[in-house]
């Protein structure tokens, strides 16, 4: 399927493609994965020099003032190379919420550093997102209490992406029956970072907070406590859409590499690509990739225009989890014995595809949530087709 982007969006996509495609090799990724932080800092600096960090940051703070579509173009390029940089965590989980809901002092202190590549961000959303994905109400595991001039946070959040290198962590917390989203300094008193690893070899530490004080200036939409739930859902919808964009790149690259392999690998004197079984399996993976792509762009487009995108994000998330995992499994399987060789690049796409599926939540639970949403809309007499 063809998508029409304007000139600026095309320039962003081409620049991202050039940087990731030119700098990231399987050998380079392997070396980064063996390091202490598991982050390609040279690549991160290059993205900053190309003005690809902080795309969603307002122009007043040095950013591009763009939206989810532009950020998704860069995430898609990252997924194609499975590049180990905290782009999703910094841009989508951190910068976008701060730019929209953060106080002026918070924006001024954080966002310019994102654009320059000096500041990395993340958010402790795994527990909340997992609860929502399985039919819960998304109540945070961290508890907040009001103190003079701010809130105090206590509790634990698990698998926080790149928390070991983050300069600030957005933390949802339960407060008086509602929700607040606080920006926590990992170096603050009472913060403990417990190192943990994920399926795709990234570091997603557990976060433990013991009466950590956060001033109101560092609490998103602090002047309107009733907006806490809306802020959290806005963050989650963009987070899920960003994962879908990554999955597009992951599956697209996996299918492309598999097609090249099948065209050159021979069996019984014929390329593997000429056998009906391999052709159909690869074609199914390509169709799955396009399904993720079209539903992701629908969600991103609606988010950028301030439209209700809950249904579209849910549909895109289901495709990215269900079809994405199916596609990367097929591409690894079609490589035969090489697919099980961890020194061969294709296995890494399987690991990334599986990790994205886990972050999005169980596809069966997503379908159940979609069914509940559609049912409630129909019973209310509202149109559900978009």
Secondary structure, 3 states (H helix, E strand, C coil): CCCCCCHHHHHHHHHHHHHHHHHCCHHHHHHHHCCCCCCCHHHHHHHHHCCCCCCCCCHHHCCCCCCHHHHHHHHHHHHHHCCCCCHHHHHHHHHHHHHHHCCHHHHHHHHHHHHHCCCCEEEECHHHHHHHHCCCCCCCCCEEEEECCEEEEEEEEEEEECCCCCCEEEEEEEECCEEEEEEECCCCCCEEEECCECCCCCEEEEEEEEEEEEEHHHECCCCCHHHHHHHHHHHHHHHHHHHHHHHHHHHHHHHHHHHHHHHHCEECCEEHHHCHHHHHHHHHHHHHHHHHHHHHHHHHHHHHCCCCCHHHHHHHHHHHHHHHHHHHHHHHHCCHHHHHCCCCCHHHHHHHHHHHHHHHCCHHHHHHHHHHHHHHHHHCCCCCCC
